[in-house]
């Protein structure tokens, strides 16, 4: 008796479940598409390339031959662009112009000729513009030097590589009169120009890609012009001098052109030692002179108060410049311009007055053109 009751109970629940299923089928029946939905193949490996108020979107052609067009949406589907799918080619791409400078979410859908579409595919990208342009920085030149062979050596400061700096573009006139533009990677600490036209200089700007791997537009900083070059002193020699305290490395006259303002030329200290004190330098070839920068010995107040400079082509006939004043209380280099771009193979520094009878000086740099 108990077994019959259980069988009837099971039968009752089966009937209730069957009725519920029929009701559910009738609920979703309006949403069922006869034959099912057809989806086209979606965009394969899409990539966004950043640009100046624009982007490029590219993807690989998929395996679905029925795809004949695509559509790219952004701004929550408010804006879109149609993309034709050509019969040949491995890559599909489109450029979207006139975009505001900001980040975007792009949606790609592909279509066949019957209007069937793919599953939407989302990717993120960014357009750059005036805000990015305003914040990029020029890589500084820490030194522009003419070496003993006449080559221009450019020593670079730190580049904003994290911000997209990839190179510095240098523009100059070569020996044949042609304007040259060369790019030097920001990975380089220094660069060399071998063929610059004598009497000329160069200008430079820094090249940026906002996304160094995926950018279609290049940004440039403003152009900066180099006015003069520092002459290398590697081959220079002392031609003559008034005195030195001794020939030790601490006091010798050659320290005045060793490239280090921390070393010193200390003149003789005795009853006969008195101003003027002088040194004559052989620059080993004719130079076009634009200026001098002169340093005291580091932290030493016994430098000159006044001095003059003299230039010569032959170490016989001299042209004097000055007198000039000098501040012996600062370690900073002090600049003295020379007008007329004179040519010289020798120069003479003559200390005229100072706090002591003897003189202590640090370094002399000479600038000019090739």
RAMONOR-V814512 format. One record per residue. N is the residue number from 1. RES is the residue in three letters. SS is DSSP state (alpha for helix, beta for strand, coil for the rest). NEAR is the number of other ideal C-beta (glycine too) atoms within 12 Angstrom. D_CENTER is the distance of its C-alpha to the mean C-alpha in Angstrom with 1 decimal. Layout:
# RAMONOR-V814512
n=N res=RES ss=SS near=NEAR d_center=D_CENTER
n=N res=RES ss=SS near=NEAR d_center=D_CENTER
This chain:
# RAMONOR-V814512
n=1 res=UNK ss=coil near=7 d_center=94.6
n=2 res=UNK ss=alpha near=8 d_center=91.3
n=3 res=UNK ss=alpha near=9 d_center=89.7
n=4 res=UNK ss=alpha near=10 d_center=90.7
n=5 res=UNK ss=alpha near=11 d_center=89.1
n=6 res=UNK ss=alpha near=12 d_center=85.8
n=7 res=UNK ss=alpha near=13 d_center=85.7
n=8 res=UNK ss=alpha near=14 d_center=86.3
n=9 res=UNK ss=alpha near=14 d_center=83.5
n=10 res=UNK ss=alpha near=14 d_center=81.0
n=11 res=UNK ss=alpha near=14 d_center=82.2
n=12 res=UNK ss=alpha near=14 d_center=81.7
n=13 res=UNK ss=alpha near=14 d_center=78.1
n=14 res=UNK ss=alpha near=14 d_center=77.3
n=15 res=UNK ss=alpha near=14 d_center=78.7
n=16 res=UNK ss=alpha near=14 d_center=76.7
n=17 res=UNK ss=alpha near=14 d_center=73.4
n=18 res=UNK ss=alpha near=14 d_center=74.3
n=19 res=UNK ss=alpha near=14 d_center=74.9
n=20 res=UNK ss=alpha near=14 d_center=71.6
n=21 res=UNK ss=alpha near=14 d_center=69.7
n=22 res=UNK ss=alpha near=14 d_center=71.5
n=23 res=UNK ss=alpha near=13 d_center=70.4
n=24 res=UNK ss=alpha near=13 d_center=66.8
n=25 res=UNK ss=alpha near=14 d_center=66.8
n=26 res=UNK ss=alpha near=13 d_center=68.2
n=27 res=UNK ss=alpha near=12 d_center=65.4
n=28 res=UNK ss=alpha near=12 d_center=62.5
n=29 res=UNK ss=alpha near=12 d_center=64.3
n=30 res=UNK ss=alpha near=9 d_center=62.8
n=31 res=UNK ss=alpha near=10 d_center=59.3
n=32 res=UNK ss=coil near=13 d_center=60.1
n=33 res=UNK ss=coil near=11 d_center=59.0
n=34 res=UNK ss=coil near=8 d_center=61.5
n=35 res=UNK ss=coil near=6 d_center=60.1
n=36 res=UNK ss=coil near=8 d_center=56.9
n=37 res=UNK ss=coil near=15 d_center=53.4
n=38 res=UNK ss=coil near=19 d_center=51.3
n=39 res=UNK ss=coil near=22 d_center=47.5
n=40 res=UNK ss=coil near=31 d_center=45.2
n=41 res=UNK ss=coil near=29 d_center=42.5
n=42 res=UNK ss=coil near=28 d_center=39.4
n=43 res=UNK ss=coil near=39 d_center=35.8
n=44 res=UNK ss=beta near=22 d_center=34.6
n=45 res=UNK ss=beta near=18 d_center=31.2
n=46 res=UNK ss=beta near=35 d_center=29.5
n=47 res=UNK ss=beta near=27 d_center=25.7
n=48 res=UNK ss=beta near=37 d_center=23.8
n=49 res=UNK ss=beta near=32 d_center=20.6
n=50 res=UNK ss=beta near=37 d_center=18.5
n=51 res=UNK ss=coil near=31 d_center=18.1
n=52 res=UNK ss=beta near=30 d_center=18.1
n=53 res=UNK ss=coil near=26 d_center=21.5
n=54 res=UNK ss=coil near=27 d_center=22.7
n=55 res=UNK ss=beta near=42 d_center=22.8
n=56 res=UNK ss=beta near=31 d_center=24.2
n=57 res=UNK ss=beta near=39 d_center=26.7
n=58 res=UNK ss=beta near=30 d_center=28.0
n=59 res=UNK ss=beta near=33 d_center=30.6
n=60 res=UNK ss=beta near=20 d_center=32.9
n=61 res=UNK ss=coil near=27 d_center=36.3
n=62 res=UNK ss=coil near=26 d_center=38.9
n=63 res=UNK ss=coil near=12 d_center=42.3
n=64 res=UNK ss=coil near=23 d_center=44.3
n=65 res=UNK ss=coil near=15 d_center=45.6
n=66 res=UNK ss=coil near=21 d_center=46.9
n=67 res=UNK ss=beta near=35 d_center=43.6
n=68 res=UNK ss=beta near=25 d_center=43.2
n=69 res=UNK ss=beta near=28 d_center=40.8
n=70 res=UNK ss=beta near=39 d_center=38.4
n=71 res=UNK ss=beta near=32 d_center=37.4
n=72 res=UNK ss=beta near=39 d_center=34.2
n=73 res=UNK ss=beta near=26 d_center=34.9
n=74 res=UNK ss=beta near=30 d_center=32.8
n=75 res=UNK ss=coil near=18 d_center=33.6
n=76 res=UNK ss=coil near=12 d_center=36.5
n=77 res=UNK ss=coil near=15 d_center=37.9
n=78 res=UNK ss=coil near=10 d_center=38.0
n=79 res=UNK ss=beta near=20 d_center=35.7
n=80 res=UNK ss=beta near=20 d_center=35.7
n=81 res=UNK ss=beta near=27 d_center=35.1
n=82 res=UNK ss=beta near=18 d_center=37.4
n=83 res=UNK ss=beta near=31 d_center=36.1
n=84 res=UNK ss=beta near=17 d_center=38.4
n=85 res=UNK ss=coil near=32 d_center=38.8
n=86 res=UNK ss=coil near=16 d_center=39.5
n=87 res=UNK ss=coil near=10 d_center=42.1
n=88 res=UNK ss=coil near=9 d_center=39.8
n=89 res=UNK ss=coil near=13 d_center=36.2
n=90 res=UNK ss=coil near=13 d_center=34.6
n=91 res=UNK ss=beta near=22 d_center=31.9
n=92 res=UNK ss=beta near=33 d_center=32.5
n=93 res=UNK ss=beta near=28 d_center=29.7
n=94 res=UNK ss=beta near=31 d_center=29.5
n=95 res=UNK ss=beta near=24 d_center=26.9
n=96 res=UNK ss=beta near=33 d_center=27.7
n=97 res=UNK ss=coil near=17 d_center=26.7
n=98 res=UNK ss=coil near=15 d_center=26.9
n=99 res=UNK ss=coil near=30 d_center=25.8
n=100 res=UNK ss=coil near=21 d_center=25.1
n=101 res=UNK ss=coil near=24 d_center=21.8
n=102 res=UNK ss=coil near=19 d_center=23.1
n=103 res=UNK ss=beta near=20 d_center=24.1
n=104 res=UNK ss=beta near=30 d_center=27.0
n=105 res=UNK ss=beta near=23 d_center=29.7
n=106 res=UNK ss=beta near=39 d_center=30.8
n=107 res=UNK ss=beta near=31 d_center=34.2
n=108 res=UNK ss=beta near=43 d_center=35.1
n=109 res=UNK ss=beta near=32 d_center=38.8
n=110 res=UNK ss=beta near=38 d_center=40.3
n=111 res=UNK ss=beta near=29 d_center=43.7
n=112 res=UNK ss=beta near=22 d_center=46.5
n=113 res=UNK ss=coil near=15 d_center=49.0
n=114 res=UNK ss=coil near=14 d_center=51.3
n=115 res=UNK ss=coil near=17 d_center=48.9
n=116 res=UNK ss=coil near=22 d_center=48.4
n=117 res=UNK ss=beta near=29 d_center=45.0
n=118 res=UNK ss=coil near=30 d_center=42.9
n=119 res=UNK ss=coil near=17 d_center=42.2
n=120 res=UNK ss=coil near=23 d_center=39.2
n=121 res=UNK ss=beta near=30 d_center=35.9
n=122 res=UNK ss=beta near=22 d_center=33.2
n=123 res=UNK ss=beta near=27 d_center=29.4
n=124 res=UNK ss=beta near=21 d_center=26.6
n=125 res=UNK ss=beta near=34 d_center=23.5
n=126 res=UNK ss=beta near=30 d_center=21.3
n=127 res=UNK ss=coil near=35 d_center=20.5
n=128 res=UNK ss=beta near=36 d_center=17.5
n=129 res=UNK ss=coil near=23 d_center=17.9
n=130 res=UNK ss=alpha near=14 d_center=17.8
n=131 res=UNK ss=alpha near=17 d_center=17.4
n=132 res=UNK ss=alpha near=30 d_center=14.1
n=133 res=UNK ss=alpha near=23 d_center=13.0
n=134 res=UNK ss=alpha near=15 d_center=14.2
n=135 res=UNK ss=alpha near=19 d_center=12.4
n=136 res=UNK ss=coil near=29 d_center=8.7
n=137 res=UNK ss=coil near=27 d_center=7.2
n=138 res=UNK ss=coil near=29 d_center=5.9
n=139 res=UNK ss=coil near=38 d_center=4.6
n=140 res=UNK ss=coil near=22 d_center=8.3
n=141 res=UNK ss=beta near=34 d_center=10.6
n=142 res=UNK ss=beta near=17 d_center=13.3
n=143 res=UNK ss=beta near=26 d_center=15.7
n=144 res=UNK ss=beta near=38 d_center=16.5
n=145 res=UNK ss=beta near=32 d_center=19.7
n=146 res=UNK ss=beta near=38 d_center=22.5
n=147 res=UNK ss=coil near=26 d_center=24.2
n=148 res=UNK ss=coil near=17 d_center=27.9
n=149 res=UNK ss=coil near=17 d_center=27.6
n=150 res=UNK ss=coil near=26 d_center=25.8
n=151 res=UNK ss=coil near=20 d_center=22.4
n=152 res=UNK ss=beta near=38 d_center=19.3
n=153 res=UNK ss=beta near=32 d_center=17.3
n=154 res=UNK ss=beta near=35 d_center=13.8
n=155 res=UNK ss=beta near=25 d_center=12.9
n=156 res=UNK ss=beta near=29 d_center=9.4
n=157 res=UNK ss=coil near=23 d_center=9.2
n=158 res=UNK ss=coil near=19 d_center=8.0
n=159 res=UNK ss=coil near=30 d_center=4.6
n=160 res=UNK ss=coil near=26 d_center=5.8
n=161 res=UNK ss=alpha near=23 d_center=6.6
n=162 res=UNK ss=alpha near=14 d_center=9.9
n=163 res=UNK ss=alpha near=27 d_center=9.0
n=164 res=UNK ss=coil near=33 d_center=7.8
n=165 res=UNK ss=beta near=35 d_center=4.1
n=166 res=UNK ss=beta near=30 d_center=5.7
n=167 res=UNK ss=beta near=30 d_center=5.2
n=168 res=UNK ss=beta near=41 d_center=5.4
n=169 res=UNK ss=beta near=31 d_center=8.9
n=170 res=UNK ss=beta near=35 d_center=11.5
n=171 res=UNK ss=beta near=26 d_center=14.8
n=172 res=UNK ss=beta near=33 d_center=18.0
n=173 res=UNK ss=beta near=22 d_center=21.7
n=174 res=UNK ss=beta near=22 d_center=23.3
n=175 res=UNK ss=coil near=17 d_center=26.8
n=176 res=UNK ss=coil near=10 d_center=28.5
n=177 res=UNK ss=coil near=14 d_center=27.1
n=178 res=UNK ss=coil near=14 d_center=24.8
n=179 res=UNK ss=beta near=17 d_center=21.4
n=180 res=UNK ss=beta near=23 d_center=18.8
n=181 res=UNK ss=beta near=22 d_center=15.3
n=182 res=UNK ss=beta near=26 d_center=13.5
n=183 res=UNK ss=beta near=23 d_center=10.4
n=184 res=UNK ss=beta near=31 d_center=9.2
n=185 res=UNK ss=beta near=21 d_center=8.1
n=186 res=UNK ss=coil near=30 d_center=5.7
n=187 res=UNK ss=coil near=17 d_center=9.3
n=188 res=UNK ss=coil near=22 d_center=10.4
n=189 res=UNK ss=coil near=20 d_center=11.4
n=190 res=UNK ss=beta near=22 d_center=12.7
n=191 res=UNK ss=beta near=30 d_center=13.3
n=192 res=UNK ss=beta near=24 d_center=16.6
n=193 res=UNK ss=beta near=34 d_center=18.1
n=194 res=UNK ss=coil near=19 d_center=21.8
n=195 res=UNK ss=coil near=22 d_center=23.1
n=196 res=UNK ss=beta near=34 d_center=22.0
n=197 res=UNK ss=coil near=22 d_center=25.1
n=198 res=UNK ss=coil near=23 d_center=26.9
n=199 res=UNK ss=coil near=19 d_center=26.7
n=200 res=UNK ss=coil near=27 d_center=23.4
n=201 res=UNK ss=coil near=30 d_center=19.8
n=202 res=UNK ss=beta near=38 d_center=16.4
n=203 res=UNK ss=beta near=29 d_center=13.9
n=204 res=UNK ss=beta near=35 d_center=10.2
n=205 res=UNK ss=beta near=28 d_center=7.8
n=206 res=UNK ss=beta near=38 d_center=4.3
n=207 res=UNK ss=beta near=34 d_center=5.8
n=208 res=UNK ss=beta near=36 d_center=6.8
n=209 res=UNK ss=coil near=29 d_center=10.0
n=210 res=UNK ss=coil near=36 d_center=11.8
n=211 res=UNK ss=coil near=28 d_center=13.8
n=212 res=UNK ss=coil near=23 d_center=12.2
n=213 res=UNK ss=coil near=13 d_center=15.8
n=214 res=UNK ss=coil near=24 d_center=17.5
n=215 res=UNK ss=beta near=28 d_center=16.0
n=216 res=UNK ss=coil near=29 d_center=17.7
n=217 res=UNK ss=coil near=28 d_center=15.5
n=218 res=UNK ss=coil near=27 d_center=12.0
n=219 res=UNK ss=beta near=38 d_center=10.5
n=220 res=UNK ss=beta near=30 d_center=9.1
n=221 res=UNK ss=coil near=29 d_center=8.7
n=222 res=UNK ss=coil near=16 d_center=11.6
n=223 res=UNK ss=coil near=19 d_center=12.1
n=224 res=UNK ss=beta near=25 d_center=12.6
n=225 res=UNK ss=beta near=18 d_center=15.5
n=226 res=UNK ss=coil near=32 d_center=16.4
n=227 res=UNK ss=coil near=20 d_center=20.1
n=228 res=UNK ss=coil near=33 d_center=21.4
n=229 res=UNK ss=beta near=37 d_center=21.0
n=230 res=UNK ss=beta near=35 d_center=22.4
n=231 res=UNK ss=beta near=41 d_center=25.2
n=232 res=UNK ss=coil near=30 d_center=25.5
n=233 res=UNK ss=coil near=30 d_center=28.8
n=234 res=UNK ss=coil near=18 d_center=29.4
n=235 res=UNK ss=coil near=17 d_center=32.5
n=236 res=UNK ss=coil near=28 d_center=33.8
n=237 res=UNK ss=beta near=22 d_center=37.2
n=238 res=UNK ss=beta near=28 d_center=39.6
n=239 res=UNK ss=beta near=24 d_center=42.3
n=240 res=UNK ss=beta near=22 d_center=44.4
n=241 res=UNK ss=beta near=33 d_center=44.5
n=242 res=UNK ss=coil near=28 d_center=47.1
n=243 res=UNK ss=coil near=28 d_center=47.2
n=244 res=UNK ss=coil near=31 d_center=45.5
n=245 res=UNK ss=coil near=27 d_center=47.0
n=246 res=UNK ss=coil near=18 d_center=47.0
n=247 res=UNK ss=coil near=17 d_center=45.0
n=248 res=UNK ss=coil near=15 d_center=43.6
n=249 res=UNK ss=coil near=18 d_center=39.9
n=250 res=UNK ss=coil near=19 d_center=40.1
n=251 res=UNK ss=coil near=27 d_center=41.5
n=252 res=UNK ss=coil near=24 d_center=41.1
n=253 res=UNK ss=alpha near=37 d_center=40.1
n=254 res=UNK ss=alpha near=28 d_center=37.4
n=255 res=UNK ss=alpha near=36 d_center=35.3
n=256 res=UNK ss=alpha near=45 d_center=34.4
n=257 res=UNK ss=alpha near=38 d_center=32.1
n=258 res=UNK ss=coil near=26 d_center=31.0
n=259 res=UNK ss=coil near=23 d_center=27.5
n=260 res=UNK ss=coil near=20 d_center=28.4
n=261 res=UNK ss=coil near=30 d_center=29.6
n=262 res=UNK ss=coil near=18 d_center=31.3
n=263 res=UNK ss=coil near=27 d_center=33.9
n=264 res=UNK ss=coil near=34 d_center=36.6
n=265 res=UNK ss=beta near=47 d_center=39.0
n=266 res=UNK ss=beta near=34 d_center=42.3
n=267 res=UNK ss=coil near=39 d_center=45.2
n=268 res=UNK ss=coil near=25 d_center=48.7
n=269 res=UNK ss=coil near=20 d_center=50.6
n=270 res=UNK ss=coil near=12 d_center=54.3
n=271 res=UNK ss=coil near=8 d_center=56.8
n=272 res=UNK ss=coil near=12 d_center=55.9
n=273 res=UNK ss=coil near=22 d_center=52.2
n=274 res=UNK ss=coil near=20 d_center=51.2
n=275 res=UNK ss=coil near=26 d_center=48.8
n=276 res=UNK ss=coil near=27 d_center=47.6
n=277 res=UNK ss=beta near=39 d_center=45.4
n=278 res=UNK ss=beta near=32 d_center=43.3
n=279 res=UNK ss=beta near=38 d_center=41.2
n=280 res=UNK ss=beta near=31 d_center=40.6
n=281 res=UNK ss=beta near=40 d_center=37.6
n=282 res=UNK ss=beta near=27 d_center=37.6
n=283 res=UNK ss=beta near=34 d_center=34.1
n=284 res=UNK ss=beta near=23 d_center=35.3
n=285 res=UNK ss=beta near=22 d_center=34.7
n=286 res=UNK ss=beta near=23 d_center=34.4
n=287 res=UNK ss=beta near=39 d_center=31.3
n=288 res=UNK ss=beta near=29 d_center=30.5
n=289 res=UNK ss=beta near=38 d_center=30.2
n=290 res=UNK ss=beta near=32 d_center=28.3
n=291 res=UNK ss=beta near=32 d_center=28.4
n=292 res=UNK ss=beta near=38 d_center=29.2
n=293 res=UNK ss=beta near=28 d_center=27.9
n=294 res=UNK ss=beta near=40 d_center=30.7
n=295 res=UNK ss=beta near=38 d_center=30.9
n=296 res=UNK ss=coil near=38 d_center=33.9
n=297 res=UNK ss=coil near=33 d_center=34.6
n=298 res=UNK ss=coil near=23 d_center=32.9
n=299 res=UNK ss=coil near=17 d_center=35.2
n=300 res=UNK ss=coil near=31 d_center=37.9
n=301 res=UNK ss=coil near=22 d_center=39.7
n=302 res=UNK ss=coil near=29 d_center=41.8
n=303 res=UNK ss=coil near=42 d_center=39.5
n=304 res=UNK ss=beta near=42 d_center=40.6
n=305 res=UNK ss=beta near=23 d_center=41.3
n=306 res=UNK ss=beta near=25 d_center=41.5
n=307 res=UNK ss=beta near=36 d_center=40.6
n=308 res=UNK ss=beta near=30 d_center=40.3
n=309 res=UNK ss=beta near=38 d_center=38.3
n=310 res=UNK ss=beta near=31 d_center=39.9
n=311 res=UNK ss=beta near=36 d_center=38.6
n=312 res=UNK ss=beta near=28 d_center=40.6
n=313 res=UNK ss=coil near=22 d_center=40.4
n=314 res=UNK ss=coil near=15 d_center=43.4
n=315 res=UNK ss=coil near=20 d_center=44.0
n=316 res=UNK ss=coil near=12 d_center=47.1
n=317 res=UNK ss=coil near=13 d_center=46.3
n=318 res=UNK ss=coil near=22 d_center=44.1
n=319 res=UNK ss=beta near=23 d_center=42.5
n=320 res=UNK ss=beta near=21 d_center=42.1
n=321 res=UNK ss=beta near=26 d_center=39.4
n=322 res=UNK ss=beta near=27 d_center=40.1
n=323 res=UNK ss=beta near=21 d_center=41.5
n=324 res=UNK ss=beta near=27 d_center=38.6
n=325 res=UNK ss=beta near=19 d_center=38.6
n=326 res=UNK ss=coil near=38 d_center=36.6
n=327 res=UNK ss=coil near=22 d_center=36.2
n=328 res=UNK ss=coil near=31 d_center=37.1
n=329 res=UNK ss=coil near=15 d_center=36.4
n=330 res=UNK ss=coil near=19 d_center=32.6
n=331 res=UNK ss=coil near=20 d_center=30.3
n=332 res=UNK ss=coil near=17 d_center=27.6
n=333 res=UNK ss=coil near=22 d_center=27.2
n=334 res=UNK ss=beta near=28 d_center=29.2
n=335 res=UNK ss=beta near=21 d_center=28.2
n=336 res=UNK ss=beta near=28 d_center=30.8
n=337 res=UNK ss=beta near=21 d_center=30.2
n=338 res=UNK ss=coil near=31 d_center=32.4
n=339 res=UNK ss=coil near=12 d_center=33.5
n=340 res=UNK ss=coil near=15 d_center=34.4
n=341 res=UNK ss=coil near=21 d_center=32.0
n=342 res=UNK ss=coil near=28 d_center=34.9
n=343 res=UNK ss=beta near=25 d_center=34.9
n=344 res=UNK ss=beta near=35 d_center=36.1
n=345 res=UNK ss=beta near=29 d_center=36.6
n=346 res=UNK ss=beta near=34 d_center=37.8
n=347 res=UNK ss=beta near=47 d_center=37.2
n=348 res=UNK ss=beta near=36 d_center=39.5
n=349 res=UNK ss=beta near=47 d_center=38.8
n=350 res=UNK ss=beta near=34 d_center=42.0
n=351 res=UNK ss=beta near=43 d_center=42.4
n=352 res=UNK ss=beta near=23 d_center=45.1
n=353 res=UNK ss=beta near=24 d_center=45.7
n=354 res=UNK ss=beta near=30 d_center=44.8
n=355 res=UNK ss=coil near=21 d_center=46.3
n=356 res=UNK ss=coil near=23 d_center=47.9
n=357 res=UNK ss=coil near=21 d_center=49.7
n=358 res=UNK ss=coil near=31 d_center=47.3
n=359 res=UNK ss=coil near=46 d_center=43.5
n=360 res=UNK ss=beta near=38 d_center=40.5
n=361 res=UNK ss=beta near=42 d_center=37.0
n=362 res=UNK ss=coil near=38 d_center=33.6
n=363 res=UNK ss=beta near=36 d_center=31.3
n=364 res=UNK ss=beta near=46 d_center=30.9
n=365 res=UNK ss=beta near=35 d_center=27.6
n=366 res=UNK ss=beta near=41 d_center=28.0
n=367 res=UNK ss=beta near=34 d_center=25.5
n=368 res=UNK ss=beta near=36 d_center=26.0
n=369 res=UNK ss=beta near=31 d_center=25.3
n=370 res=UNK ss=coil near=40 d_center=26.0
